[in-house]
Amino acid sequence: MNHYEQSALLFYSEKNFFMSYNLFLEAVRMDKENTMFWYGLGDSICGYSNQNEIQKLYPFGISCIKKSFEINPENKYSSSMLERMKNNPSIGEEFISKLKIVSFEEIEKVGVDIPNEKLIENFQKLKSADNKIKAIMHLGETKNPKYAALLEHCILNEENQTIRFAALKRISFYQNDMDLKPIFDSIIANNKVEENEPYFSLAAGGINKDWAKAIHSKFQEKLEKNDVDLNKLNSLMQDEMLYMNLSILFLGGTKTLIRNDKRKEIGDKISLYMKPNVVDDLKQKEIMDDEGRFTSLGMALLNKYLQMIESSQ
């Protein structure tokens, strides 16, 4: 998976062509022979050109699409778009045929070094909370220092808990690029540790500094009181998709079932609302047993989730 491509598609879906073309440019930088990266770059540049009436950029976009087609003539996206452009009276077949295919070095000049303020501004423009979550996940996973300030912003300012957790989970990637201690100090000073657990402590566990190890060791002491495999629990707590799949359990009266350790009833509810492949995944991860009953590990996980939700309300 290319995280630049995935991030670009999120911004493209909301017609933020400025971000999508810059992110597709990063994807092409990593793989200059990928036909879909070149197509996404060209399509985004064309979209940005039209959106902002910068017509001099439009030929660059078409050229990228030609490059995509050159790499793979069977790419239905680039071939279809080139055909539409040939049939467009304002462009035409002759213009397409004579247009030079740009090199990466030439198209790289179209890219913009986006300052932190501009990056945060464009991130905040995303209308879908799901897109914001995925954008933080993918941008964070690039491990590119240029996105560290965005993760910091989300950790300290984002109201959406899942976005904060996604940023916290990945902030340790940047421990060699910035001093992370002020972020954790700010959370402690503002009494926001509990609403950011367990990711606050899990994130500290990935940072090779004495202050971070001290935070994580206190968290480990709390976990050791549970009769579960702590390594498995820690791993499961960092699985965003698992949290999304189980979030239905925190609606209505299911919280009472969790508090009263009603393992079979919880399993029945999951089986009723979830697709079979999700149930199979829960069993594979030892959250449910073969009889559809939640395990000790599964209940420990649900209780941690419940604590997180209630501390943020």
C-alpha positions as CSV (number, residue, x, y, z in Angstrom):
1,M,0.0,0.0,0.0
2,N,1.3,3.5,-0.9
3,H,0.2,5.9,1.9
4,Y,0.7,8.9,-0.3
5,E,-1.7,7.5,-2.9
6,Q,-4.3,6.6,-0.3
7,S,-4.1,10.1,1.2
8,A,-4.3,11.7,-2.2
9,L,-7.5,9.8,-3.0
10,L,-9.1,11.1,0.3
11,F,-8.5,14.7,-0.6
12,Y,-9.4,14.1,-4.3
13,S,-12.8,12.6,-3.1
14,E,-13.6,16.0,-1.6
15,K,-12.2,17.9,-4.6
16,N,-9.2,19.3,-2.8
17,F,-7.0,19.0,-5.9
18,F,-4.2,21.1,-4.4
19,M,-3.6,18.4,-1.8
20,S,-4.3,15.5,-4.1
21,Y,-1.8,16.5,-6.8
22,N,1.0,17.2,-4.2
23,L,0.4,13.8,-2.6
24,F,0.2,12.0,-5.9
25,L,3.5,13.7,-6.7
26,E,5.0,12.1,-3.6
27,A,3.6,8.7,-4.7
28,V,5.3,9.1,-8.2
29,R,8.5,10.1,-6.5
30,M,8.5,6.7,-4.8
31,D,7.6,4.7,-7.9
32,K,8.1,6.5,-11.2
33,E,6.8,3.6,-13.3
34,N,3.4,3.3,-11.6
35,T,0.7,4.0,-14.2
36,M,-2.0,4.8,-11.6
37,F,0.2,7.2,-9.7
38,W,0.8,9.2,-12.9
39,Y,-2.9,9.0,-13.8
40,G,-3.9,10.3,-10.4
41,L,-1.3,13.1,-10.6
42,G,-2.5,14.2,-14.1
43,D,-6.2,14.0,-13.2
44,S,-5.5,16.1,-10.1
45,I,-3.5,18.7,-11.9
46,C,-6.2,19.0,-14.5
47,G,-8.8,19.4,-11.7
48,Y,-6.7,22.0,-9.9
49,S,-6.1,23.9,-13.2
50,N,-9.9,24.1,-13.9
51,Q,-10.8,24.8,-10.3
52,N,-8.5,27.8,-10.0
53,E,-8.5,28.8,-13.7
54,I,-4.8,28.3,-14.1
55,Q,-4.9,27.1,-17.7
56,K,-1.1,26.9,-18.1
57,L,-1.1,23.9,-15.7
58,Y,-3.6,21.9,-17.8
59,P,-1.1,20.6,-20.4
60,F,1.0,19.3,-17.5
61,G,-1.9,17.3,-16.3
62,I,-2.6,15.8,-19.8
63,S,1.1,15.0,-20.2
64,C,1.0,13.0,-16.9
65,I,-2.0,11.1,-18.2
66,K,-0.1,10.4,-21.5
67,K,2.8,9.1,-19.3
68,S,0.4,6.8,-17.5
69,F,-0.8,5.5,-20.8
70,E,2.7,5.1,-22.1
71,I,3.6,3.0,-19.0
72,N,0.5,0.8,-19.5
73,P,-1.7,1.2,-22.6
74,E,-4.2,-1.1,-20.9
75,N,-4.9,1.4,-18.2
76,K,-8.6,2.0,-18.8
77,Y,-8.6,5.2,-16.8
78,S,-5.8,7.0,-18.8
79,S,-6.9,5.6,-22.1
80,S,-10.5,6.7,-21.5
81,M,-9.6,10.2,-20.5
82,L,-7.3,10.7,-23.4
83,E,-10.1,9.6,-25.7
84,R,-12.4,12.1,-24.2
85,M,-9.8,14.9,-24.6
86,K,-9.3,14.0,-28.2
87,N,-13.0,14.3,-28.8
88,N,-13.1,17.7,-26.9
89,P,-13.2,20.5,-29.5
90,S,-11.2,22.8,-27.2
91,I,-8.4,20.2,-27.0
92,G,-8.4,17.9,-29.9
93,E,-6.5,14.9,-31.2
94,E,-3.7,17.0,-32.8
95,F,-2.9,18.8,-29.5
96,I,-2.8,15.5,-27.6
97,S,-0.6,13.8,-30.2
98,K,1.9,16.7,-30.3
99,L,2.1,17.2,-26.5
100,K,5.4,16.1,-25.0
101,I,5.4,13.6,-22.2
102,V,7.1,15.4,-19.3
103,S,9.8,13.8,-17.2
104,F,9.5,13.6,-13.4
105,E,12.1,16.3,-13.0
106,E,9.9,18.7,-15.1
107,I,6.6,17.8,-13.3
108,E,8.3,18.0,-9.9
109,K,8.5,21.8,-10.4
110,V,4.7,21.9,-10.2
111,G,4.8,20.7,-6.7
112,V,4.5,23.0,-3.7
113,D,6.4,22.8,-0.3
114,I,3.3,23.1,1.9
115,P,4.0,24.9,5.2
116,N,2.5,23.5,8.4
117,E,-0.2,26.1,8.7
118,K,-1.4,25.4,5.1
119,L,-1.3,21.6,5.7
120,I,-3.4,21.9,8.9
121,E,-5.8,24.3,7.1
122,N,-6.4,21.8,4.3
123,F,-6.7,18.9,6.7
124,Q,-9.4,20.8,8.6
125,K,-11.3,21.4,5.3
126,L,-12.0,17.7,5.0
127,K,-15.7,17.4,5.7
128,S,-15.9,13.7,6.4
129,A,-14.6,12.6,9.9
130,D,-13.8,9.2,8.4
131,N,-11.6,10.9,5.8
132,K,-9.8,12.8,8.5
133,I,-9.2,9.6,10.4
134,K,-7.8,7.8,7.4
135,A,-5.8,10.9,6.3
136,I,-4.0,10.9,9.7
137,M,-3.5,7.2,9.5
138,H,-1.9,7.3,6.0
139,L,0.0,10.6,6.4
140,G,1.4,9.4,9.7
141,E,2.4,6.0,8.2
142,T,4.6,7.8,5.6
143,K,7.0,8.7,8.4
144,N,7.7,11.8,6.5
145,P,8.8,14.6,8.9
146,K,6.7,17.2,7.0
147,Y,3.6,15.6,8.6
148,A,4.8,15.6,12.2
149,A,3.3,19.1,13.0
150,L,-0.1,17.9,11.7
151,L,0.0,14.9,14.0
152,E,0.9,17.2,16.9
153,H,-1.9,19.6,16.1
154,C,-4.4,16.7,16.1
155,I,-3.2,15.3,19.4
156,L,-3.5,18.6,21.2
157,N,-6.5,20.2,19.4
158,E,-8.7,17.7,17.7
159,E,-12.1,17.1,19.4
160,N,-12.7,13.8,17.6
161,Q,-11.2,11.1,19.9
162,T,-10.5,8.6,17.1
163,I,-8.5,11.2,15.2
164,R,-6.4,12.0,18.3
165,F,-5.8,8.3,18.9
166,A,-4.7,7.8,15.3
167,A,-2.2,10.6,15.6
168,L,-1.0,9.4,19.0
169,K,-0.5,5.9,17.7
170,R,1.9,7.2,15.0
171,I,3.7,10.1,16.8
172,S,6.5,7.9,17.9
173,F,7.6,7.5,14.3
174,Y,8.9,11.1,14.6
175,Q,10.9,10.9,17.8
176,N,14.1,11.5,15.8
177,D,12.6,14.5,14.0
178,M,11.2,16.6,16.8
179,D,11.1,16.8,20.6
180,L,7.9,14.9,21.6
181,K,8.1,15.6,25.3
182,P,6.2,19.0,25.1
183,I,3.2,17.2,23.6
184,F,3.0,14.7,26.5
185,D,3.7,17.5,29.0
186,S,0.8,19.5,27.6
187,I,-1.6,16.6,27.9
188,I,-0.5,16.1,31.5
189,A,-0.7,19.8,32.4
190,N,-4.2,20.1,31.0
191,N,-5.5,17.0,32.8
192,K,-6.2,15.2,29.6
193,V,-4.4,12.0,30.2
194,E,-7.5,9.8,30.9
195,E,-9.4,11.0,27.9
196,N,-6.4,10.0,25.7
197,E,-5.8,6.6,27.3
198,P,-4.7,4.0,26.4
199,Y,-3.0,5.6,23.4
200,F,-1.3,8.2,25.5
201,S,0.6,5.5,27.4
202,L,0.9,3.2,24.4
203,A,2.5,6.0,22.4
204,A,4.9,6.7,25.2
205,G,5.9,3.0,25.1
206,G,7.2,3.5,21.5
207,I,9.5,6.4,22.4
208,N,13.1,5.6,23.5
209,K,13.3,8.3,26.2
210,D,13.4,8.0,30.0
211,W,10.4,10.3,30.5
212,A,8.4,8.2,28.0
213,K,9.4,4.9,29.6
214,A,8.2,6.3,33.0
215,I,4.8,7.0,31.6
216,H,4.5,3.6,30.0
217,S,5.7,1.7,33.1
218,K,2.9,3.2,35.2
219,F,0.4,2.0,32.5
220,Q,1.9,-1.5,32.5
221,E,1.4,-1.7,36.3
222,K,-2.3,-1.0,35.9
223,L,-2.6,-3.6,33.1
224,E,-0.9,-6.3,35.1
225,K,-3.9,-6.5,37.4
226,N,-5.9,-8.0,34.5
227,D,-5.7,-11.8,33.9
228,V,-5.0,-11.4,30.2
229,D,-2.1,-11.4,27.8
230,L,-0.9,-7.8,28.0
231,N,1.0,-7.9,24.8
232,K,-2.1,-9.1,22.9
233,L,-4.2,-6.5,24.6
234,N,-1.8,-3.7,23.7
235,S,-1.7,-4.9,20.1
236,L,-5.5,-5.0,19.9
237,M,-5.8,-1.5,21.4
238,Q,-3.9,-0.1,18.5
239,D,-6.2,-1.6,15.8
240,E,-8.4,1.2,14.6
241,M,-10.5,-1.0,12.3
242,L,-11.2,-3.3,15.3
243,Y,-12.4,-0.4,17.3
244,M,-14.7,0.7,14.5
245,N,-16.2,-2.8,14.2
246,L,-16.9,-3.0,17.9
247,S,-18.2,0.5,18.3
248,I,-21.8,-0.7,17.9
249,L,-21.5,-2.3,21.3
250,F,-21.2,1.1,23.0
251,L,-24.7,2.1,21.9
252,G,-27.9,1.6,23.9
253,G,-28.0,-0.9,26.7
254,T,-24.9,-2.9,25.7
255,K,-22.7,-0.9,28.1
256,T,-24.6,-2.7,30.9
257,L,-23.8,-6.1,29.4
258,I,-20.1,-5.1,29.3
259,R,-20.1,-4.0,32.9
260,N,-22.0,-7.2,34.0
261,D,-19.6,-9.5,32.1
262,K,-22.4,-10.9,30.0
263,R,-20.1,-12.6,27.5
264,K,-22.6,-14.7,25.6
265,E,-25.1,-11.9,25.2
266,I,-22.4,-9.6,23.9
267,G,-21.3,-12.3,21.4
268,D,-24.9,-12.8,20.3
269,K,-25.3,-9.1,19.6
270,I,-22.1,-9.0,17.6
271,S,-23.2,-12.0,15.5
272,L,-26.5,-10.4,14.9
273,Y,-25.2,-7.1,13.6
274,M,-21.8,-8.0,12.1
275,K,-20.9,-9.7,8.9
276,P,-19.6,-13.3,9.2
277,N,-16.1,-12.3,8.1
278,V,-15.9,-9.8,11.0
279,V,-17.0,-12.5,13.5
280,D,-14.4,-14.8,12.1
281,D,-11.8,-12.1,12.6
282,L,-12.8,-11.7,16.2
283,K,-12.5,-15.4,16.8
284,Q,-9.1,-15.5,15.0
285,K,-7.9,-12.7,17.3
286,E,-9.2,-14.7,20.4
287,I,-11.7,-12.0,21.2
288,M,-14.5,-14.5,20.8
289,D,-14.4,-18.2,21.3
290,D,-15.8,-20.8,18.9
291,E,-19.1,-20.8,20.7
292,G,-19.6,-17.1,20.1
293,R,-18.8,-16.0,23.7
294,F,-16.4,-13.1,24.4
295,T,-13.2,-14.3,26.0
296,S,-11.3,-12.7,29.0
297,L,-9.1,-10.9,26.4
298,G,-12.2,-9.7,24.6
299,M,-13.9,-8.4,27.8
300,A,-10.7,-6.6,28.8
301,L,-10.6,-4.9,25.4
302,L,-14.2,-3.8,25.7
303,N,-13.8,-2.4,29.1
304,K,-10.7,-0.4,28.0
305,Y,-12.8,0.9,25.1
306,L,-15.6,1.8,27.4
307,Q,-13.3,3.6,29.8
308,M,-11.9,5.6,26.8
309,I,-15.4,6.6,25.7
310,E,-16.7,7.6,29.1
311,S,-13.6,9.6,30.0
312,S,-14.0,11.7,26.8
313,Q,-17.7,12.6,27.5
